[in-house]
Amino acid sequence: MSDAEGGGRYDAIVLGAGISGLVSASVLLNQGCSRVLVADEYAHLGGNHIDWSSGDYTFDIGSLIFQDDSPLLAHFPELLPRYVPIDPRWARLNPQGMVTAYPISLRDDLLAAGPVQLSLILGSVLYARLFQRKMANARDFARYWIGDRLLRRSGLEAYMRRFYGIEPERIDLQLARKRMQWISENASVASLLRKFLAPRPTGPGNRQLARPREGFQHLYSAAAEQLSQRGVGFRLGTKLEAITKEAGGFRLRCADGDISASRIVSTIPLPRAQELCGIPAAKLETVTLLALYFSFAGSERGFDASILYNFSHESAWKRLTVYSDFYGRAGGREYFAAEVIADHIGGDIAKAESDFRDHMAANGLFTGDLKLEGHQFLENAYPIYKNGAEEAAAEAVRSLQAFGIESLGRQGAFNYQPTARVSTIEAEAALRT
Ligand SMILES: Cc1cc2nc3c(=O)[nH]c(=O)nc-3n(C[C@H](O)[C@H](O)[C@H](O)COP(=O)(O)OP(=O)(O)OC[C@H]3O[C@@H](n4cnc5c(N)ncnc54)[C@H](O)[C@@H]3O)c2cc1C
């Protein structure tokens, strides 16, 4: 149903056409709404799932990989045939300049250290477990599980700084407990024992998927078509101006006309939703990501994984993804995106490029012709969980709730949702309650 056919009055308005917004629209239909409008200031579907193409090169702003058992597909089964099945491998560049297993390698991070270093590492783990049990931040959490020495030697500390955009000492402990659970899972004696004793799964696991070569619009237009057939209207690229209360619900003022609804579900950044409602906006810091898009021709790129994490102590790039492994070379050249935390290079593209090139040269990677094809900035890429940010975000959600608006999702709850799977599950749960 088009917006015009809707006549401007809806059961519900969903702000944001990202994963949380599309899933919210589907859940609202399942709950009995028949007239839903999805409105977004972005002119495209998929929120921060953004691609960029130039000639035959096709990049994503980040490493966007999906799975065929995602609950997102229960809402939108028509997405499945549009994905490209892939067989990616993940690796990391460690501080010793080796490309090795992600997130940690027993052989290269521990055994290769030699007997003296190994004893010191084990001693530091023991010391942390016995005497450093008090935790106040994410660094304390990681140190408790793997000890100071391995934290530095493995490069995990440097990666945390790069990933979260601030010193690990300033990262919220609650976030570490929630999102860095893999450290405790891999480092506790009980789980190590479980791993050795439990039978290995024999059946096929899930299939890894990339978006279609044509881009995310080709993927999510299938979801939008299905939602449209079920009564959902879309207003994309519309300037949202204000939300006011009126009898029986809300009025959303947009540059291209007003819309009324009994209910509003917001998945857009919390401060933006507050601003629309005339509520003082929360101060929540986020990471701006700079994606550098390179093509490469040469005899040896220096690693064969499709996704490489930077755990070394140098350089501002965080992760790179080789898209030519998924879609084939273009004009004989490989191509990949390197994600850089924009703040770490002062938002300067030339600086980011030279920092990346220098680091590649120092580690013997991409030896040959490396060409920058383009770049893109993504604001609000990750929430920065400084101590206290979680409470500030919860307070902002409450302020919208008091106004009558349900706010959820990566942006709408300032919640570090690592995958579309998590966004789907959390949107379903939020709307159920
Ligand atoms: C770089 C990156 C890599 C990721 N990799 C993966 C992956 O490999 N696999 C996976 O499953 N998931 C991945 N995710 C996470 C997953 O995609 C998210 O959980 C999901 O996209 C969140 O959807 P959302 O609708 O809640 O929020 P978003 O899509 O972030 O945003 C929702 C809406 O908020 C508004 N908005 C957002 N940013 C701005 C802004 N700066 N200004 C104004 N409005 C804005 C827009 O209206 C947008 O539609 C990745 C995310 C990022 C950023």
Ligand as a Chemical Component Dictionary entry (heavy atoms), coordinates in Angstrom:
data_LIG
# 
_chem_comp.id                   LIG 
_chem_comp.type                 NON-POLYMER 
_chem_comp.pdbx_formal_charge   0 
_chem_comp.three_letter_code    LIG 
# 
loop_
_chem_comp_atom.comp_id 
_chem_comp_atom.atom_id 
_chem_comp_atom.alt_atom_id 
_chem_comp_atom.type_symbol 
_chem_comp_atom.charge 
_chem_comp_atom.model_Cartn_x 
_chem_comp_atom.model_Cartn_y 
_chem_comp_atom.model_Cartn_z 
_chem_comp_atom.pdbx_ordinal 
LIG C1  C1  C 0 30.333 -1.835 10.184 1  
LIG C2  C2  C 0 29.285 -2.835 10.602 2  
LIG C3  C3  C 0 29.488 -4.186 10.362 3  
LIG C4  C4  C 0 28.528 -5.132 10.742 4  
LIG N1  N1  N 0 28.722 -6.443 10.437 5  
LIG C5  C5  C 0 27.708 -7.319 10.619 6  
LIG C6  C6  C 0 27.778 -8.665 10.130 7  
LIG O1  O1  O 0 28.804 -9.083 9.581  8  
LIG N2  N2  N 0 26.704 -9.479 10.299 9  
LIG C7  C7  C 0 25.565 -9.039 10.896 10 
LIG O2  O2  O 0 24.603 -9.801 10.986 11 
LIG N3  N3  N 0 25.491 -7.804 11.391 12 
LIG C8  C8  C 0 26.511 -6.920 11.260 13 
LIG N4  N4  N 0 26.407 -5.641 11.743 14 
LIG C9  C9  C 0 25.393 -5.312 12.752 15 
LIG C10 C10 C 0 23.978 -5.374 12.271 16 
LIG O3  O3  O 0 23.979 -5.058 10.958 17 
LIG C11 C11 C 0 23.119 -4.489 13.132 18 
LIG O4  O4  O 0 22.809 -5.215 14.270 19 
LIG C12 C12 C 0 21.832 -4.033 12.450 20 
LIG O5  O5  O 0 22.099 -3.530 11.182 21 
LIG C13 C13 C 0 21.191 -2.957 13.274 22 
LIG O6  O6  O 0 20.040 -2.470 12.620 23 
LIG P1  P1  P 0 19.222 -1.264 13.209 24 
LIG O7  O7  O 0 18.051 -1.113 12.339 25 
LIG O8  O8  O 0 18.978 -1.464 14.668 26 
LIG O9  O9  O 0 20.183 0.004  13.145 27 
LIG P2  P2  P 0 20.903 0.781  11.958 28 
LIG O10 O10 O 0 20.769 0.118  10.664 29 
LIG O11 O11 O 0 22.280 1.095  12.428 30 
LIG O12 O12 O 0 20.118 2.175  11.924 31 
LIG C14 C14 C 0 18.688 2.272  11.947 32 
LIG C15 C15 C 0 18.236 3.605  11.431 33 
LIG O13 O13 O 0 18.799 4.670  12.209 34 
LIG C16 C16 C 0 18.980 5.809  11.372 35 
LIG N5  N5  N 0 20.411 6.189  11.413 36 
LIG C17 C17 C 0 21.456 5.360  11.613 37 
LIG N6  N6  N 0 22.610 6.048  11.588 38 
LIG C18 C18 C 0 22.274 7.329  11.381 39 
LIG C19 C19 C 0 22.997 8.535  11.270 40 
LIG N7  N7  N 0 24.329 8.547  11.360 41 
LIG N8  N8  N 0 22.317 9.683  11.063 42 
LIG C20 C20 C 0 20.961 9.691  10.972 43 
LIG N9  N9  N 0 20.227 8.577  11.067 44 
LIG C21 C21 C 0 20.861 7.432  11.276 45 
LIG C22 C22 C 0 18.544 5.432  9.991  46 
LIG O14 O14 O 0 17.218 5.847  9.868  47 
LIG C23 C23 C 0 18.639 3.919  10.006 48 
LIG O15 O15 O 0 17.747 3.341  9.089  49 
LIG C24 C24 C 0 27.351 -4.691 11.385 50 
LIG C25 C25 C 0 27.150 -3.347 11.635 51 
LIG C26 C26 C 0 28.104 -2.409 11.248 52 
LIG C27 C27 C 0 27.847 -0.942 11.518 53 
# 
loop_
_chem_comp_bond.comp_id 
_chem_comp_bond.atom_id_1 
_chem_comp_bond.atom_id_2 
_chem_comp_bond.value_order 
_chem_comp_bond.pdbx_ordinal 
LIG C1  C2  SING 1  
LIG C2  C3  SING 2  
LIG C2  C26 DOUB 3  
LIG C3  C4  DOUB 4  
LIG C4  N1  SING 5  
LIG C4  C24 SING 6  
LIG N1  C5  DOUB 7  
LIG C5  C6  SING 8  
LIG C5  C8  SING 9  
LIG C6  O1  DOUB 10 
LIG C6  N2  SING 11 
LIG N2  C7  SING 12 
LIG C7  O2  DOUB 13 
LIG C7  N3  SING 14 
LIG N3  C8  DOUB 15 
LIG C8  N4  SING 16 
LIG N4  C9  SING 17 
LIG N4  C24 SING 18 
LIG C9  C10 SING 19 
LIG C10 O3  SING 20 
LIG C10 C11 SING 21 
LIG C11 O4  SING 22 
LIG C11 C12 SING 23 
LIG C12 O5  SING 24 
LIG C12 C13 SING 25 
LIG C13 O6  SING 26 
LIG O6  P1  SING 27 
LIG P1  O7  DOUB 28 
LIG P1  O8  SING 29 
LIG P1  O9  SING 30 
LIG O9  P2  SING 31 
LIG P2  O10 DOUB 32 
LIG P2  O11 SING 33 
LIG P2  O12 SING 34 
LIG O12 C14 SING 35 
LIG C14 C15 SING 36 
LIG C15 O13 SING 37 
LIG C15 C23 SING 38 
LIG O13 C16 SING 39 
LIG C16 N5  SING 40 
LIG C16 C22 SING 41 
LIG N5  C17 SING 42 
LIG N5  C21 SING 43 
LIG C17 N6  DOUB 44 
LIG N6  C18 SING 45 
LIG C18 C19 SING 46 
LIG C18 C21 DOUB 47 
LIG C19 N7  SING 48 
LIG C19 N8  DOUB 49 
LIG N8  C20 SING 50 
LIG C20 N9  DOUB 51 
LIG N9  C21 SING 52 
LIG C22 O14 SING 53 
LIG C22 C23 SING 54 
LIG C23 O15 SING 55 
LIG C24 C25 DOUB 56 
LIG C25 C26 SING 57 
LIG C26 C27 SING 58 
# 
